C-alpha cells in the first residue's frame, strides 16, 4: 500500500446513508489523502505530521458528532459504538505518538484501513438506523 492518492478513496460503497456522516467520512479520507500527497511531494516529516494531526482532530470531532446523533435518536447500540470509538481513538493516539519513529506511509495506510473498517462494521448500521428513524 503506497501513499498514492488512488489508495485513499471514498466512493459510494462507503456511504452510510446519512448526509452529515457521509460528508465527514469523505473529509476524513481527504485529510489522509492530503497527508499522503504531501509525503509523495517530498514534504518534511513535520509537515506530514501536521496533516495527520489535523486528521486526528477531525476524527475526534466526527466521533463526537456521531455520539450526539446516537443520543438524540436513541440508538440501541450507542454504548457499544462509543466503546468502539474509544478503542479507535486509543489506537489513533498511538499512531500519532509514534508518527516520528514509524514509516509515515504505513501509519497513513493503517489509519485509512481502520476508518474503512469502522464505517463497514459500525457506521453503516448506525446510518441505516438513522434513515429508518428519521423524523418526518
Protein Blocks (a to p, Z undefined) as FASTA:
>chain_A
ZZbfklmccdfklpgoiaklmmmmmmmmmmmmmmmmmmmnopafklmmmmmmmmmmmmmm
mmmmmmmmmmmnopaklmmmmmmmmmmmmmmmmmmmmmmmmcfklmmmmmmmmmmmmmmm
mmmmmmmmmmmmpgZZ
